[in-house]
Amino acid sequence: MPPRRRTDPSDGRAALAAWRAEPTRVASRRVAVRFTLEELADVAPGNAVEVRVPPDGAVQAVEGPRHTRGTPPNVVETDPQTWLQLATGLLTWDDAISDGRIRASGERADLRDWLPLQAARERF
């Protein structure tokens, strides 16, 4: 079952456009991060990887063993600007990893198959 949407897609797309126009605007960035995390959970459903983008949001995604207690075995964490750049294709997963802009641990904590999000949607 896909996760329940909390961000209306039209509001999410508007927030992404506002973030592109003014990346330092916190309100639109927060909505854009939450929207793109929901998009990731939609294109890569599951509970094997926890994706954290503090302070704006977190989501569980990717098929695999469900995590229920303690520190998850598969975690991806990054800052909001890096996440939005990854989600929109302005930054590649490999570049973000090599620059140290992503902290990823666990055998399933590689999201390059789902980023950028539009490309992931087009594959399905």
N, C-alpha and C positions, 0 to 999 in steps of 0.2 A: 504494500500500500504506500503511495507517495506521501511525503510529509505534507502536513496542512500548511497552506500558504498564509503568511501573516502580512505580506506586502502585496498590495494590488500591483499586478504587472505594469499597468500604465504609470503608476506612481514610481515604481522601480526604474523604468526606462527614463522617466523625467529626471529622477535623481542622478542617474548615470550621465545624462546630458548636462545637467547642472555641474556635476563633478568635473566633467571634461572641460567645461567653460571656466570653472573656478575651483581648482583642486584643493584649495585651502579652506573652503566653506564646510564647516563641520556638520551641519544639519543634513545637507544633501549627501555628504560622504557616508554618514551613518546609514541612511536609507539605502544608498547604493550598495554598501557592503552587505547589509542584511538581505537585500534582494538577490545579489549574486550568490550568496551562500545558499539561499533557497533554490536558486537555479542549479547550483552544483548538486544539491541533494536530489533534485528532480532528474538530472541526466545521469547521475551515478548513485542510485538509491542503495541504501544499506546502512550498517552501523559499525563497520570495521575501522573507519578512520575518523578521528575527531579533527576538524579544521577550525583553528582558533584565529580570530582576527581581533585582538583586544585593542581598544575597549568596545568595539562595535558589535561583535557577534561571534557565534560559534555554531557549528552544525556537525552532525554525524552523517557520513556518506560512505559509499563504496561497499560493494558486497563482500561478505566474509564473516568471520566469527564476531558475534555481538559482544561488546564490552559492557560490563555491568558494575564493576567495583574498582576503586582505586585509580591509579594512573593508567590511561588507555595505552595499549601496546603500540598503536599506530597514531601518531600525532603530527599534524602540520600546523605550524604557527608562523605568522608574519604580521607585519604592520598593515594598516588600512590602505595606504597608498600603493604598496607593493601588491597587495591582494587585488585591488582594482585594476592595476596595470596588467597583472596576470589574467584576470577574468576577461579583460577587453582586448587582449592581444598586443598591448603596448610593450610587454616584457615577456620573454620566454621563461619557461620553467628552468631550463639549463642555465641561463644567464643569472636568474635570481639565486639559484643554488650556488653557483660559482662566486657570486658577489657576497654570499653570506646573508642574503636578505630573507631567506626561508630557513626555519629550523624544522627538519623532518626526521622522524624516527619511526622505525618499524618497517617490516617488509612490504606493507601495502601503502606506505606514505609517499607515493609518487603519483602526483596528479596530472602529469603531462598528457595523459590520454584524454582528459576532460577539459583542458585549458588550451586556448581561450574558450569560453563557454559557447559562443556562437558557432564555432567550428564543431564543438561536440554536438550541438543540436542538429547541425547539418548532416552529421554522420548517421543519425538515427532516423 
